[in-house]
Amino acid sequence: MKEYFNELISTRQSCRDFNDKPLGKETVLEIISSALLAPSACNSQPWKVYAVTSPEKIKQTALAIGVNGHNKFLSKAKAFIAVAEKPAVLKEGVRFDRNHFVKYDIGELIAYITLKAKSIGVETCIIGMVDQNLIKPALELKDGELCNIVIALGYSDCAIRDKKRKPFDETVTIL
Ligand SMILES: Cc1cc2nc3c(=O)[nH]c(=O)nc-3n(C[C@H](O)[C@H](O)[C@H](O)COP(=O)(O)O)c2cc1C
């Protein structure tokens, strides 16, 4: 288990070069089903997940996240999982604004999506540059839903890169 997890987190990497292998809708739904086990504050699950699998919606979504010509590789993505934030319903007596935890909750969900995908051989790239004017019609978002994160999915022949991370001592304080 420990070795498997270490391998999973060190080989998960942002993929910006998807190959032509198609990705089935069932695989996308399998990834989402597992990711929905992610924790959230008060178990409020303040999200709505969109499985973008039809060619027309994939094209529309790619345009909504290719802001100012960024993320050109998205035209080769085989599917997207878009995550919309929703207002949280917290337990009574919690002394925080109801939306205090939402972005952390969404982060948990995204981590689960990317790691579950990797565990079944699917590559991902998290995309945070979302054009609100284009994503709303693309996903047909409901009132109160805000999509700031889309995950591109597909397969890749890319080699595993070395991780570039800040040094441990710069990041971690031991008390
Ligand atoms: C919230 C968030 C937004 C991101 N947005 C983008 C993006 O718009 N385009 C992109 O190519 N990568 C994006 N990334 C991927 C990061 O660049 C990447 O995770 C980071 O450089 C570390 O590399 P690795 O994922 O390969 O380990 C995003 C990641 C996160 C967590």
The ligand as an SDF file (V2000), in Angstrom:
LIG
                    3D

 31 33  0  0  0  0  0  0  0  0999 V2000
   -5.6070   25.1650   -9.1780 C   0  0  0  0  0  0  0  0  0  0  0  0
   -4.6790   24.7580  -10.3090 C   0  0  0  0  0  0  0  0  0  0  0  0
   -4.7850   25.3900  -11.5360 C   0  0  0  0  0  0  0  0  0  0  0  0
   -3.9690   24.9930  -12.6110 C   0  0  0  0  0  0  0  0  0  0  0  0
   -4.1400   25.5970  -13.8440 N   0  0  0  0  0  0  0  0  0  0  0  0
   -3.3840   25.1690  -14.8890 C   0  0  0  0  0  0  0  0  0  0  0  0
   -3.6090   25.7020  -16.1950 C   0  0  0  0  0  0  0  0  0  0  0  0
   -4.4780   26.5520  -16.4200 O   0  0  0  0  0  0  0  0  0  0  0  0
   -2.8420   25.2170  -17.2160 N   0  0  0  0  0  0  0  0  0  0  0  0
   -1.8920   24.2570  -17.0230 C   0  0  0  0  0  0  0  0  0  0  0  0
   -1.2420   23.8550  -17.9940 O   0  0  0  0  0  0  0  0  0  0  0  0
   -1.6610   23.7300  -15.7880 N   0  0  0  0  0  0  0  0  0  0  0  0
   -2.3850   24.1600  -14.7220 C   0  0  0  0  0  0  0  0  0  0  0  0
   -2.1960   23.6040  -13.4680 N   0  0  0  0  0  0  0  0  0  0  0  0
   -1.1660   22.5570  -13.2880 C   0  0  0  0  0  0  0  0  0  0  0  0
    0.0730   23.0820  -12.5550 C   0  0  0  0  0  0  0  0  0  0  0  0
    0.8090   23.9190  -13.4100 O   0  0  0  0  0  0  0  0  0  0  0  0
    0.9170   21.8630  -12.0910 C   0  0  0  0  0  0  0  0  0  0  0  0
    0.1400   21.0700  -11.2160 O   0  0  0  0  0  0  0  0  0  0  0  0
    2.2060   22.2720  -11.3930 C   0  0  0  0  0  0  0  0  0  0  0  0
    3.0560   22.9750  -12.2710 O   0  0  0  0  0  0  0  0  0  0  0  0
    2.9730   21.0520  -10.8690 C   0  0  0  0  0  0  0  0  0  0  0  0
    3.2840   20.1540  -11.8880 O   0  0  0  0  0  0  0  0  0  0  0  0
    2.7570   18.6360  -11.8990 P   0  0  0  0  0  0  0  0  0  0  0  0
    1.2510   18.6760  -11.8350 O   0  0  0  0  0  0  0  0  0  0  0  0
    3.2260   18.0620  -13.2160 O   0  0  0  0  0  0  0  0  0  0  0  0
    3.3380   17.9140  -10.7240 O   0  0  0  0  0  0  0  0  0  0  0  0
   -2.9890   23.9770  -12.4110 C   0  0  0  0  0  0  0  0  0  0  0  0
   -2.9030   23.3400  -11.1540 C   0  0  0  0  0  0  0  0  0  0  0  0
   -3.7340   23.7100  -10.1200 C   0  0  0  0  0  0  0  0  0  0  0  0
   -3.6430   22.9790   -8.7980 C   0  0  0  0  0  0  0  0  0  0  0  0
  1  2  1  0
  2  3  1  0
  2 30  2  0
  3  4  2  0
  4  5  1  0
  4 28  1  0
  5  6  2  0
  6  7  1  0
  6 13  1  0
  7  8  2  0
  7  9  1  0
  9 10  1  0
 10 11  2  0
 10 12  1  0
 12 13  2  0
 13 14  1  0
 14 15  1  0
 14 28  1  0
 15 16  1  0
 16 17  1  0
 16 18  1  0
 18 19  1  0
 18 20  1  0
 20 21  1  0
 20 22  1  0
 22 23  1  0
 23 24  1  0
 24 25  2  0
 24 26  1  0
 24 27  1  0
 28 29  2  0
 29 30  1  0
 30 31  1  0
M  END
$$$$
